Amino acid sequence: MSKQGGKKTLAPRLEVYPLDAQSDEGLYSVDIVLVHGLDGDLVETWQASDSSKVFWPRDFLPNYLPDARVLSFGYNASIRGTTSDAKIRGHAASLLYLLRDKRNGIARLRPLIFIGHSLGGAIIKQALLLASHNERIQSIADSTYGVMFFATPHYGQACSDKWKHFAESVLRSSHDASGFGPAPKIPNGMLKQIQDNAVILGKITDDFELLLKHKPEHELIGLVNYLEESRVKAMGDLAIDQPTGRLASADISVYLAGNHLGLCKFGEEDRELFDKVGKALKGLAQESPKANYNKLWIHGYPACGKTFLAYFIVGHLRESKSEQAEVMYCFLDARVEAGRDRDAILRQTLHQATRIDPALISNCLYNVYRKSKTRTLTIDVLCRLWPEVMALLAKRKRLMIVIDGFDEIDDKYQEEFLGCFNESEKLCREKRLNLRLLILSRCCPSLDRHKQSFRTYEIAIDDTARDISVTVSKSVERLSRITGFPKFFQKMVIEGISEGARGTYLWATVLLADIEITLPSLCELNKRLKTLPREMAELYDSILGRMDSRVVKLILRWVNFQYKALSIQELDIGLAMAKIWDKDPGSSINDPPLQSDTIDTRDVKLALHGMCGQLIRFSRAESGNEIEVLPVHRSLTLYLATPTRRLREQHRDPINIPHHDKFFMAETESHATLGNLCVAYLTMPRFADPGKRFQADGKGPKDWECKVRKRMENDEFAGYAALFWSKHLEKAGPDISKHSSPLDLERRKMLRDKESGYARCWFEMWWLCKEKPIKEFPVEEPKMDEIIGPELSEIQQPGESYWGGFLKLLLSSMLR
């Protein structure tokens, strides 16, 4: 932090310590804001007067709050500049808006602690009053954990002569420090303003305490009030005495060694004295009622960057490898089976918990399972098990659970999960454990109902605009190292994309990905910038218009309508089958042509990225061993599955989507196609012989499991096909007959024939994935109809729910 060299600040400003603090705001856990008082300085007020020049925010504070960022507020602190209500309010407003600009985006949730000396304390109280009644800066009040006052005249001075002597002593002290010119005198015309100041300060304090009085307990802030112990020599008295400096709502109100001017200065010999202050600041940061807010809800408009933020938070926490915290996460997606209800949250986080601490299996999971009346992991068992596991894990470390896309699941499931989390909270509260929940979503009625128990943050366009600008700048800089674009053109690209995004983070990232993959020339990119699409639908359309529609459509059909995220190897096989059918619809799938249409395993990800990397994203699978392929965003699925006319009607203004008809994919037809492809795969000759039947005695169960696992390892797509062929056909609904050939019907009969080797093959794989180890494979003849239901051709009434048995069984035991 730079020193002002005795020159007082006239224009309001904030200085940051460390000087490079803005380079990575994620490193800081709390912001400390210093506000000096009458004739003070943003550095010297807090710096020792002796030769050591100790600046305690830099030299002492890190021993107590090592992750703190310090911001010091400078302003016109002359007598004339601080003796009216309007001027105090003006300084308070300047502080708030400067502070808002220093805390961008999600950083606005970082805890704040204010420290005020003398009249600086009054400015802080006025600032918090203003922030509490202004939505644009409400986040500052919401994030304030505490205030520390040093010799603040909460109720002014009733005697104007005392105020005059006080002001003169402060000015004389500053004069003595500078050594230039005669000591200033207080003009007689200012005496009335000084007298009025007592009333102003008292009103600010009364309003501040009234504000705190009406706050619920969990929104209260911690207050520490230090009174001066020594007299100011020039006054022969305490500058701020007990009646003047008292604050009824303060949690701590004590005397501190020092006079009014030196109370917040600490030299080398004052380390022991500062220890009281350091511990009090640590207490404000860690023990404030707001510090117990263990639930945070971040919400915002569609495509504003919530999922990107969730990935960043999870990645940042995991990469930091903190010894104090563990992070678990669940990214919900209604388009895939394993991500559409509260079971997904419970199962995924339980799985991650056992990976973090394998001892949980024997210490908790097995005991709950053993005591349950059923050997199936029903929702009742999960809800009873989950709170205990989370409490046990929180006993080891602070635990953060991140859930993205909470609005993707039904309101009923949202309530059920929140109820389950509340049980975890009770267990953790009893044992004083630290369990935290972060939810990111669009608007959620259930969370609105629970708003009082959550800290909330709404992502605004301004927040996203700043993030977009940073993202675009970095991307263009990276791109220019390859293309050699000149600086003026880089600036034009950055400004064009940042403005064109209009606050939609997804729009900017998809457009940037398209530029990085296609690497247009300067002329071509300049042409694109002049005709930038306005809506996401237009952006998708413009990108698809430059692609090979045949192959890309086959990829996007799998990626957007898959039941579970496919690995790149599974997608490669699925794509190869789709290519075969694209040439010869409905034909049989055999090994030689299938192998010839797959991509070299080493190049699958690279090939997919090159063909349509703008429209897909790669994600590490739960197991950590595979890379899964997902659509870039749910809006892409809606674009592809919505008829052109309806898509145009959904937009208020006309949209330019000339390529949409070519890429349109009806959802029912897509599921019928994918379901029939899965059936064709499961009826390949290699699945005709299922091998030795299950034997219940001796090594039979183990041998059977090894046999089925080996089959799934050798045939990477077999597991997906076995699990979801009938689910895809279910999604096709009554229209399935329109999209099925006689050969498709014949192949489906083969999978339903209990005596068929094909049926035994897929059924064994299904059982291993869905039921093992909860249930052993049935020795008696399996009731396959309970799993897949009757064939469509057997249904007499088209509207009847003919997949009920299969659906019921899947919901009772989801993928582990």
C-alpha positions in Angstrom: 0.0 0.0 0.0 1.5 3.3 -1.0 2.1 6.0 1.6 0.6 9.4 1.1 3.6 11.3 2.5 1.5 13.7 4.6 -0.7 14.8 1.6 -4.3 14.4 2.6 -6.7 12.7 0.2 -9.4 15.0 -1.3 -11.0 12.7 -3.9 -12.5 9.5 -2.4 -10.3 6.5 -3.1 -9.7 2.9 -1.9 -6.2 1.5 -1.7 -5.8 -2.3 -1.5 -3.2 -4.3 0.4 -1.5 -6.5 -0.8 -0.9 -4.4 -3.9 -1.5 -7.5 -6.1 -4.6 -8.5 -4.3 -6.8 -8.0 -7.4 -4.8 -10.6 -9.4 -6.6 -13.5 -7.8 -9.5 -12.5 -5.6 -10.2 -16.2 -4.9 -7.3 -16.2 -2.5 -9.0 -14.0 0.0 -11.6 -15.1 2.5 -12.4 -11.7 4.1 -12.2 -8.0 3.3 -11.0 -5.6 6.0 -12.1 -2.0 5.3 -10.2 0.8 7.1 -11.9 4.2 7.4 -9.8 6.9 9.1 -11.2 9.9 11.0 -10.8 13.6 11.3 -7.7 14.9 9.4 -6.6 11.3 9.0 -4.9 9.4 6.2 -5.5 6.1 4.6 -2.1 4.8 5.7 -0.7 7.0 8.4 -3.7 6.7 10.6 -2.9 3.0 11.0 0.9 3.3 11.0 3.1 3.5 14.1 4.6 7.0 14.7 7.9 5.7 15.9 10.9 4.8 13.7 9.6 1.2 13.2 6.7 2.6 11.0 4.8 -0.6 11.6 1.7 -0.7 9.4 -0.3 -3.3 11.4 -2.7 -4.4 8.5 0.4 -5.6 6.7 2.8 -6.5 9.6 0.5 -7.9 12.4 -2.9 -8.8 10.9 -1.8 -11.8 8.8 -0.9 -13.6 12.0 -4.7 -13.6 12.8 -6.4 -13.5 9.4 -3.8 -14.8 6.9 -6.4 -14.7 4.0 -7.6 -11.2 4.6 -7.5 -8.5 1.9 -7.2 -4.9 3.4 -8.9 -1.9 1.7 -8.2 1.6 3.1 -10.7 4.4 2.4 -9.3 7.9 1.9 -11.5 11.0 1.7 -11.5 14.7 2.5 -11.2 14.5 6.3 -10.8 18.2 7.0 -12.9 19.8 9.7 -14.9 21.5 7.0 -15.4 18.3 5.1 -16.8 16.2 8.0 -19.1 18.5 10.0 -22.4 18.2 8.2 -24.9 15.5 7.7 -24.7 15.9 3.9 -20.9 15.5 3.9 -20.9 12.5 6.1 -23.6 10.9 3.9 -21.6 11.8 0.8 -18.4 10.1 2.2 -20.5 7.1 3.2 -21.9 6.8 -0.3 -18.5 7.2 -1.9 -17.2 4.4 0.3 -20.1 2.1 -0.7 -19.7 2.6 -4.4 -15.9 2.4 -4.4 -16.3 -0.8 -2.3 -18.9 -2.2 -4.7 -16.5 -1.7 -7.6 -13.7 -3.6 -5.8 -16.0 -6.6 -5.1 -17.1 -7.8 -8.4 -19.4 -10.8 -9.1 -19.4 -13.6 -6.6 -16.7 -11.7 -4.6 -19.6 -9.6 -3.3 -20.4 -12.5 -1.0 -17.0 -12.3 0.7 -17.4 -11.3 4.4 -16.7 -7.7 5.2 -15.3 -6.2 8.5 -15.2 -2.5 8.8 -12.7 -0.7 11.1 -13.3 3.0 11.9 -11.2 5.5 13.8 -12.9 8.5 15.3 -15.4 10.0 12.8 -14.6 7.1 10.4 -16.9 5.1 12.7 -19.7 7.4 12.0 -19.1 7.1 8.2 -19.2 3.3 8.5 -22.6 3.4 10.4 -24.0 5.8 7.8 -22.8 3.6 5.0 -24.5 0.5 6.5 -27.7 2.5 6.9 -27.6 3.5 3.3 -26.7 0.0 2.0 -29.6 -1.6 4.0 -32.1 0.5 2.0 -30.6 0.4 -1.5 -30.9 -2.8 -3.6 -27.9 -1.9 -5.7 -25.5 -2.0 -2.7 -27.5 -4.2 -0.4 -24.9 -6.9 -0.8 -22.4 -4.8 1.2 -24.8 -4.8 4.2 -25.6 -8.4 3.8 -21.9 -9.4 3.7 -20.9 -7.3 6.7 -19.9 -9.6 9.6 -18.7 -6.9 12.0 -17.5 -3.4 12.8 -14.6 -2.4 15.0 -14.6 1.2 16.4 -11.6 3.0 17.7 -12.5 6.1 19.8 -15.6 6.9 17.8 -17.8 9.7 19.1 -21.1 7.8 18.8 -23.0 10.7 20.4 -20.8 13.7 19.5 -19.7 16.2 22.1 -22.3 18.2 23.9 -19.9 21.0 24.7 -18.8 23.1 21.7 -15.6 24.3 23.4 -14.6 20.7 23.9 -15.2 19.9 20.3 -13.2 23.0 19.4 -10.3 21.9 21.6 -10.6 18.4 20.2 -10.4 19.7 16.5 -7.5 22.0 17.3 -5.5 19.3 19.0 -6.0 17.0 16.0 -4.9 19.7 13.6 -2.0 20.6 15.8 -0.9 16.9 15.9 -0.9 16.8 12.1 1.0 20.0 12.0 3.6 18.7 14.4 4.0 15.6 12.2 4.5 17.7 9.0 6.6 20.5 10.5 5.5 23.1 8.0 3.7 26.4 8.6 1.9 27.7 11.7 -0.6 25.6 13.5 -4.0 26.1 12.1 -6.9 27.7 14.0 -10.6 26.9 13.9 -12.5 29.7 12.2 -15.2 31.2 14.5 -17.7 30.6 11.8 -17.4 26.8 12.1 -18.3 26.7 15.8 -22.0 26.3 15.1 -21.3 23.4 12.6 -19.2 21.7 15.2 -22.0 22.1 17.8 -24.5 20.7 15.3 -22.1 17.8 14.7 -23.0 16.3 18.1 -26.7 16.1 17.0 -25.8 14.5 13.7 -23.6 11.8 15.2 -26.2 11.0 17.8 -28.9 10.6 15.2 -26.7 8.3 13.0 -26.0 6.1 16.1 -29.7 6.0 17.1 -30.7 5.0 13.5 -28.0 2.4 13.4 -29.0 0.8 16.6 -32.6 0.8 15.5 -31.6 -1.0 12.3 -29.8 -3.7 14.3 -32.7 -4.0 16.7 -35.1 -5.1 13.9 -32.8 -7.6 12.3 -33.3 -11.3 12.9 -30.7 -13.0 15.0 -28.9 -14.7 12.1 -28.5 -11.3 10.4 -26.9 -9.5 13.3 -23.3 -8.2 13.0 -20.6 -8.2 15.6 -19.6 -4.9 17.1 -16.3 -4.1 19.0 -16.0 -0.7 20.6 -12.6 0.5 21.9 -12.5 3.6 24.2 -9.4 5.6 24.7 -7.7 5.3 28.1 -5.3 8.2 28.0 -5.8 12.0 27.7 -4.9 14.1 24.7 -2.1 16.3 26.0 -3.2 19.4 24.2 -6.7 19.0 25.7 -5.8 17.9 29.1 -8.7 15.4 28.8 -10.1 12.4 27.0 -11.1 13.5 23.5 -13.9 10.9 23.5 -15.2 10.2 27.0 -17.4 7.3 28.1 -20.8 9.0 27.6 -19.7 10.1 24.1 -18.0 6.9 23.0 -20.5 4.4 24.5 -22.4 2.1 22.1 -25.2 0.1 23.8 -25.4 -2.6 21.1 -21.6 -3.4 21.1 -20.7 -7.0 22.0 -17.3 -5.8 23.3 -16.8 -2.3 24.7 -13.5 -1.9 26.5 -10.7 0.6 27.2 -7.5 0.3 25.2 -4.2 1.8 26.2 -3.5 5.0 24.2 -5.0 8.4 23.5 -7.4 9.4 20.8 -4.8 10.0 18.1 -2.7 6.9 18.8 -5.3 4.4 19.8 -5.2 2.5 16.4 -1.4 2.7 15.9 0.7 -0.2 17.1 4.5 -0.4 17.0 6.9 -3.3 17.6 6.6 -2.9 21.4 2.7 -3.1 21.1 2.5 -6.6 19.8 0.9 -7.9 23.1 -1.6 -5.0 23.0 -2.5 -5.7 19.4 -3.1 -9.3 20.3 -6.4 -8.2 21.8 -7.4 -6.5 18.6 -6.2 -9.3 16.4 -8.2 -11.9 18.3 -11.3 -9.7 18.3 -11.0 -9.3 14.4 -10.6 -13.1 14.1 -13.7 -13.5 16.2 -15.7 -11.1 14.1 -14.8 -13.1 11.0 -15.4 -16.5 12.4 -18.0 -16.2 15.1 -20.4 -13.6 13.7 -24.0 -14.8 13.5 -23.6 -14.5 9.8 -20.7 -16.9 9.8 -23.2 -19.6 10.8 -25.1 -19.1 7.5 -24.2 -22.5 6.1 -26.5 -22.4 3.1 -26.1 -20.2 0.0 -28.4 -20.0 -3.0 -27.0 -18.4 -6.2 -29.7 -17.8 -8.8 -30.0 -16.0 -12.1 -31.5 -15.9 -15.5 -30.9 -18.7 -18.1 -27.4 -19.0 -19.6 -26.0 -16.4 -17.3 -23.1 -18.7 -16.3 -24.3 -20.6 -13.2 -23.0 -23.9 -14.3 -19.7 -22.4 -15.4 -19.5 -20.9 -11.9 -20.3 -24.2 -10.3 -17.6 -26.0 -12.2 -15.1 -23.2 -11.3 -16.0 -23.4 -7.6 -15.7 -27.2 -7.5 -12.5 -27.1 -9.5 -11.0 -24.4 -7.4 -11.8 -26.2 -4.1 -10.5 -29.5 -5.3 -7.4 -28.2 -6.9 -6.5 -26.2 -3.8 -6.4 -29.6 -2.0 -7.3 -27.8 1.3 -6.6 -29.8 4.4 -9.5 -28.1 6.1 -12.3 -28.7 3.6 -13.8 -31.3 1.3 -16.1 -30.6 -1.6 -18.8 -32.9 -3.0 -21.0 -32.0 -5.9 -24.0 -32.9 -8.0 -24.8 -31.5 -11.5 -28.4 -32.2 -12.1 -29.8 -32.6 -15.6 -33.3 -33.6 -16.3 -32.3 -34.9 -19.7 -30.3 -37.9 -18.3 -31.9 -40.5 -16.1 -29.3 -40.3 -13.3 -29.8 -36.6 -12.8 -33.5 -35.8 -12.5 -34.5 -36.3 -8.8 -33.3 -36.1 -5.3 -32.0 -39.7 -5.5 -29.3 -38.4 -7.8 -28.1 -35.9 -5.2 -28.1 -38.5 -2.4 -26.5 -41.3 -4.4 -23.8 -39.2 -6.0 -22.7 -37.4 -2.8 -22.8 -40.7 -0.9 -20.6 -42.3 -3.6 -18.1 -39.3 -3.3 -18.2 -39.6 0.5 -17.1 -43.2 0.4 -14.2 -42.2 -2.0 -13.1 -39.5 0.4 -13.3 -41.8 3.4 -13.7 -45.6 2.5 -14.0 -46.4 6.3 -17.6 -45.0 6.1 -18.7 -48.2 4.4 -18.0 -50.3 7.4 -18.6 -47.6 10.1 -21.9 -46.4 8.8 -23.3 -47.6 5.5 -23.2 -51.3 6.4 -24.9 -50.8 9.8 -27.8 -48.8 8.4 -28.2 -51.3 5.6 -28.1 -54.2 8.0 -30.8 -52.6 10.2 -33.1 -51.8 7.4 -36.2 -54.0 6.7 -35.3 -54.1 3.0 -32.1 -55.1 1.2 -32.8 -52.5 -1.5 -31.4 -48.9 -1.2 -34.9 -47.3 -1.2 -35.3 -43.6 -0.8 -36.3 -44.2 2.9 -33.0 -46.0 3.5 -31.1 -43.3 1.6 -32.7 -40.4 3.6 -31.9 -42.2 6.9 -28.3 -43.0 5.8 -27.3 -39.6 4.2 -27.5 -37.3 7.3 -25.3 -39.8 9.3 -22.7 -40.1 6.6 -22.5 -36.3 6.1 -22.1 -35.7 9.8 -19.4 -38.4 10.1 -17.5 -36.8 7.1 -17.9 -33.3 8.5 -16.3 -34.6 11.7 -13.1 -34.9 9.7 -13.1 -31.6 7.8 -15.3 -28.7 6.9 -17.7 -30.1 4.2 -19.1 -28.2 1.2 -21.8 -29.7 -1.0 -22.3 -28.0 -4.3 -25.5 -28.6 -6.3 -26.0 -27.1 -9.8 -29.4 -27.1 -11.7 -31.6 -27.6 -8.6 -34.5 -26.3 -10.7 -34.1 -29.4 -13.0 -35.8 -31.6 -10.5 -39.5 -31.4 -9.4 -40.6 -29.2 -6.5 -41.5 -32.3 -4.5 -38.0 -33.7 -4.8 -36.5 -30.3 -3.9 -38.4 -30.3 -0.7 -37.5 -33.8 0.1 -33.8 -33.1 -0.3 -33.9 -29.9 1.8 -35.6 -31.9 4.5 -32.8 -34.5 4.4 -30.2 -31.7 4.5 -32.0 -30.2 7.5 -31.5 -33.5 9.4 -27.8 -33.4 8.6 -27.7 -29.8 9.9 -29.2 -30.9 13.2 -26.6 -33.6 13.7 -23.8 -31.2 12.8 -25.1 -28.5 15.0 -25.3 -30.8 18.0 -21.6 -31.7 17.4 -20.5 -28.2 16.3 -19.5 -29.5 12.9 -19.2 -27.4 9.8 -21.5 -28.5 6.9 -22.2 -26.1 4.1 -24.6 -26.2 1.1 -24.3 -24.2 -2.1 -27.1 -24.4 -4.6 -27.1 -22.8 -8.1 -30.3 -22.7 -10.1 -32.8 -20.6 -11.9 -35.8 -19.5 -9.9 -37.0 -22.2 -7.5 -40.4 -22.0 -5.6 -39.1 -24.3 -2.9 -36.0 -22.2 -2.3 -38.2 -19.1 -2.2 -40.1 -20.7 0.6 -36.8 -21.4 2.5 -35.2 -18.1 1.7 -34.8 -17.0 5.3 -32.5 -19.9 6.0 -30.3 -19.2 2.9 -27.9 -16.4 2.1 -29.0 -15.5 -1.5 -27.2 -13.9 -4.4 -28.8 -13.1 -7.7 -26.5 -13.0 -10.6 -27.1 -9.6 -12.4 -26.2 -8.7 -16.0 -23.5 -6.3 -14.6 -21.9 -9.3 -12.8 -21.9 -11.4 -15.9 -20.8 -8.6 -18.2 -17.5 -8.2 -16.2 -16.9 -12.0 -16.3 -17.6 -12.0 -20.0 -15.2 -9.2 -20.6 -12.4 -11.0 -18.7 -13.2 -14.4 -20.5 -13.3 -12.8 -23.9 -10.0 -10.8 -23.3 -8.1 -14.0 -22.3 -9.5 -16.0 -25.2 -8.7 -13.3 -27.8 -5.2 -12.9 -26.4 -4.7 -16.7 -26.6 -6.1 -16.8 -30.1 -3.9 -13.9 -31.3 -0.8 -15.7 -30.3 -1.8 -18.2 -33.1 -3.3 -15.9 -35.7 -1.1 -12.8 -35.1 -4.1 -10.4 -35.0 -2.9 -6.8 -34.4 -3.7 -5.1 -31.1 -6.3 -2.7 -32.6 -8.2 -5.7 -34.1 -8.0 -7.6 -30.8 -9.6 -4.7 -29.0 -12.3 -4.5 -31.6 -13.0 -8.3 -31.2 -13.1 -8.0 -27.4 -15.5 -5.1 -27.5 -17.7 -6.6 -30.2 -18.2 -9.9 -28.5 -18.5 -8.4 -25.0 -21.2 -6.1 -26.1 -22.9 -8.6 -28.4 -23.3 -11.1 -25.5 -25.7 -8.7 -23.7 -25.0 -10.4 -20.4 -25.3 -14.0 -21.7 -22.2 -15.9 -20.6 -23.1 -19.0 -22.6 -23.5 -16.9 -25.8 -20.0 -15.5 -25.4 -18.3 -18.9 -24.5 -20.0 -20.7 -27.4 -19.0 -18.0 -29.9 -15.4 -17.9 -28.6 -15.2 -21.7 -28.9 -16.4 -21.5 -32.5 -13.7 -18.9 -33.3 -11.0 -21.0 -31.7 -12.0 -24.1 -33.5 -12.6 -22.6 -37.0 -9.7 -20.1 -36.8 -11.1 -17.6 -39.2 -8.9 -15.1 -41.0 -8.9 -11.5 -40.0 -11.3 -10.6 -42.9 -13.6 -13.5 -42.1 -13.7 -12.7 -38.4 -14.4 -9.1 -39.1 -17.3 -10.1 -41.4 -18.7 -12.3 -38.6 -18.4 -9.5 -36.1 -20.6 -7.3 -38.3 -23.4 -9.9 -38.4 -23.3 -11.3 -34.9 -26.3 -13.4 -34.0 -28.5 -11.9 -31.2 -30.1 -15.0 -29.7 -28.7 -18.4 -28.7 -30.9 -20.1 -31.4 -29.4 -17.8 -34.0 -25.9 -18.6 -32.8 -26.5 -22.3 -32.8 -27.9 -22.0 -36.3 -25.0 -20.0 -37.7 -22.5 -22.5 -36.3 -24.4 -25.5 -37.6 -24.7 -23.9 -41.0 -20.9 -24.2 -41.5 -20.8 -27.9 -40.4 -21.1 -31.3 -42.1 -24.8 -31.7 -41.4 -24.8 -35.5 -41.9 -22.1 -36.5 -39.3 -22.7 -33.7 -36.9 -26.4 -34.5 -36.7 -25.6 -38.1 -35.8 -23.3 -37.0 -33.0 -25.8 -34.4 -31.7 -28.6 -36.9 -31.7 -26.7 -39.2 -29.3 -25.3 -36.4 -27.1 -28.7 -34.6 -26.7 -31.0 -37.6 -26.2 -28.7 -40.0 -24.3 -30.2 -41.4 -21.1 -26.9 -41.3 -19.3 -23.8 -39.4 -20.3 -21.9 -41.5 -22.8 -18.1 -41.9 -22.5 -16.2 -40.9 -25.6 -15.6 -44.6 -26.3 -19.3 -45.4 -26.0 -20.2 -42.4 -28.2 -17.7 -43.6 -30.8 -19.5 -47.0 -31.1 -22.9 -45.3 -31.1 -21.8 -43.0 -33.8 -20.4 -45.8 -35.9 -23.7 -47.7 -35.7 -25.5 -44.4 -36.7 -23.3 -44.0 -39.7 -24.1 -47.6 -40.8 -27.8 -46.9 -40.6 -27.4 -43.5 -42.3 -26.2 -45.5 -45.3 -28.5 -48.5 -45.0 -31.4 -47.7 -42.5 -32.4 -50.6 -40.2 -29.6 -53.0 -41.4 -28.0 -55.5 -39.1 -24.9 -54.4 -37.2 -21.9 -56.6 -37.5 -18.3 -56.4 -36.3 -16.3 -55.7 -39.5 -18.3 -52.6 -40.7 -18.7 -51.4 -37.1 -15.0 -51.4 -36.5 -14.2 -49.7 -39.8 -16.6 -46.8 -38.9 -15.2 -46.2 -35.3 -12.5 -43.6 -34.7 -9.0 -44.5 -33.5 -9.4 -44.6 -29.7 -6.5 -42.1 -29.2 -8.2 -39.6 -31.5 -11.8 -39.8 -30.5 -11.9 -36.7 -28.3 -9.8 -34.7 -30.8 -12.0 -35.8 -33.7 -15.2 -34.9 -31.8 -13.8 -31.5 -30.8 -12.9 -30.7 -34.4 -16.3 -31.7 -35.8 -18.5 -30.0 -33.2 -16.5 -29.0 -30.1 -18.5 -25.7 -29.9 -21.7 -27.6 -29.2 -20.5 -30.3 -26.8 -18.5 -30.4 -23.6 -16.3 -33.0 -22.1 -16.6 -33.9 -18.4 -14.7 -36.2 -16.2 -16.9 -39.2 -15.2 -17.9 -39.9 -11.5 -15.4 -42.7 -11.4 -12.7 -40.4 -12.6 -11.5 -42.9 -15.3 -13.6 -41.9 -18.3 -14.4 -38.7 -20.1 -18.1 -38.2 -20.8 -19.7 -36.1 -23.6 -22.6 -33.8 -22.9 -24.4 -31.0 -24.9 -22.9 -27.6 -24.2 -26.2 -26.5 -22.6 -29.9 -27.5 -22.4 -30.8 -24.7 -24.8 -29.1 -26.6 -27.6 -31.4 -29.6 -27.0 -34.4 -27.3 -27.1 -33.1 -25.7 -30.3 -32.7 -29.1 -32.0 -36.0 -30.7 -30.7 -38.3 -27.7 -31.3 -40.0 -27.4 -34.7 -38.9 -24.4 -36.7 -42.3 -22.7 -36.7 -42.7 -23.1 -32.9 -39.1 -21.9 -32.3 -39.9 -18.7 -34.2 -43.1 -18.2 -32.2 -41.2 -18.5 -28.9 -39.1 -15.4 -29.8 -40.7 -12.0 -29.5 -38.6 -10.6 -32.4 -38.0 -12.3 -35.7 -35.0 -14.7 -35.6 -32.7 -15.8 -38.4 -32.4 -19.6 -38.4 -32.1 -20.7 -42.1 -30.4 -24.0 -41.2 -32.8 -25.2 -38.5 -35.0 -27.5 -40.7 -31.9 -29.5 -41.7 -30.9 -30.2 -38.1 -34.3 -30.5 -36.5 -34.7 -33.8 -34.5 -38.1 -34.7 -33.0 -37.6 -36.1 -29.6 -39.8 -39.2 -30.1 -38.1 -40.1 -33.4 -34.7 -39.6 -31.9 -35.4 -41.9 -28.9 -36.9 -44.5 -31.3 -33.7 -44.4 -33.4 -31.4 -44.7 -30.4 -33.5 -47.4 -28.8 -33.5 -49.4 -32.1 -29.7 -48.9 -32.4 -29.2 -50.3 -28.9 -31.4 -53.3 -29.8 -29.4 -53.9 -33.0 -26.2 -53.8 -31.0 -27.5 -56.3 -28.4 -28.5 -58.7 -31.2 -25.1 -58.8 -32.8 -23.8 -62.4 -33.1 -21.3 -61.9 -30.3 -24.2 -61.8 -27.8 -25.9 -65.0 -29.0 -24.1 -67.1 -26.4 -24.4 -65.8 -22.8 -22.1 -68.5 -21.4 -22.5 -70.6 -18.3 -25.8 -70.0 -16.4 -25.8 -68.6 -12.8 -25.1 -71.1 -10.0 -26.1 -70.1 -6.5 -23.7 -72.4 -4.7 -19.9 -72.4 -4.2 -18.0 -70.1 -6.5 -21.0 -69.8 -8.8 -22.0 -66.1 -7.9 -18.4 -65.0 -8.2 -17.8 -66.8 -11.5 -21.0 -65.4 -12.9 -20.1 -61.8 -11.9 -16.6 -62.2 -13.5 -18.2 -63.5 -16.7 -20.6 -60.5 -17.0 -18.0 -57.9 -16.1 -15.6 -59.3 -18.7 -18.4 -59.1 -21.3 -19.0 -55.4 -20.4 -15.3 -54.6 -20.5 -14.8 -56.2 -23.9 -17.9 -54.6 -25.3 -17.9 -51.0 -24.0 -21.3 -50.1 -25.4 -23.0 -53.2 -24.1 -23.7 -51.8 -20.6 -25.4 -48.7 -21.9 -27.4 -50.6 -24.5 -28.6 -53.2 -21.9 -29.7 -50.5 -19.4 -31.4 -48.1 -21.7 -32.7 -49.8 -24.9 -36.2 -50.1 -23.5 -36.1 -46.7 -21.8 -35.4 -45.1 -25.2 -38.3 -47.0 -26.8 -40.5 -45.9 -23.9 -39.6 -42.3 -24.6 -40.6 -42.8 -28.3 -44.1 -43.5 -27.1 -47.0 -44.6 -29.4 -45.1 -43.2 -32.4 -42.5 -45.9 -32.2 -44.3 -48.0 -34.8 -43.7 -45.1 -37.3 -40.0 -45.3 -36.8 -39.5 -49.1 -36.6 -39.0 -51.6 -39.4 -40.1 -55.2 -39.4 -36.4 -56.1 -38.7 -36.5 -53.8 -35.6 -39.6 -55.6 -34.3 -38.0 -59.0 -34.9 -34.8 -58.0 -33.0 -36.9 -56.7 -30.1 -38.7 -60.1 -29.9 -35.2 -61.7 -29.6 -34.4 -59.6 -26.6 -37.8 -60.5 -25.0 -37.5 -64.2 -25.5 -36.4 -65.7 -22.1 -35.0 -68.7 -23.9 -32.9 -66.6 -26.2 -29.2 -66.2 -25.5 -29.5 -62.5 -26.5 -32.1 -62.0 -23.8 -30.0 -63.6 -21.2 -27.0 -61.6 -22.2 -28.6 -58.1 -21.8 -30.6 -59.2 -18.8 -27.4 -60.3 -16.9 -25.7 -57.0 -17.7 -28.8 -55.1 -16.5 -28.9 -57.1 -13.3 -25.2 -56.6 -12.5 -25.6 -52.8 -13.0 -28.9 -52.3 -11.3 -29.3 -55.0 -8.6 -25.9 -56.4 -7.6 -24.9 -56.6 -4.8 -28.2 -55.8 -3.1 -29.8 -58.9 -4.8 -28.3 -62.1 -6.2 -29.2 -63.0 -9.7 -32.4 -65.1 -9.7 -31.9 -68.8 -10.0 -35.6 -69.3 -11.0 -36.9 -68.0 -14.3 -36.7 -64.2 -14.3 -39.9 -62.3 -14.8 -38.6 -60.1 -17.6 -42.0 -58.4 -18.3 -41.6 -56.7 -14.9 -38.5 -55.0 -16.2 -39.4 -54.2 -19.8 -43.1 -54.4 -20.0 -45.0 -55.8 -23.1 -44.1 -55.0 -26.6 -45.9 -52.1 -28.2 -47.7 -54.4 -30.7 -49.4 -56.2 -27.8 -51.0 -53.0 -26.5 -54.7 -52.8 -27.2 -55.1 -49.2 -26.0 -52.5 -46.7 -27.3 -52.8 -44.4 -24.3 -52.1 -47.1 -21.7 -48.8 -46.9 -19.7 -47.1 -50.0 -20.9 -43.7 -49.4 -19.4 -44.9 -49.1 -15.8 -43.1 -52.2 -14.5 -39.8 -51.2 -15.9 -40.1 -47.6 -14.8 -41.1 -48.6 -11.3 -38.1 -50.9 -10.9 -35.7 -48.4 -12.3 -36.9 -45.7 -9.9 -36.5 -48.0 -7.0 -32.9 -48.8 -7.8 -31.0 -46.2 -9.9 -27.5 -46.6 -11.3 -24.9 -46.8 -8.6 
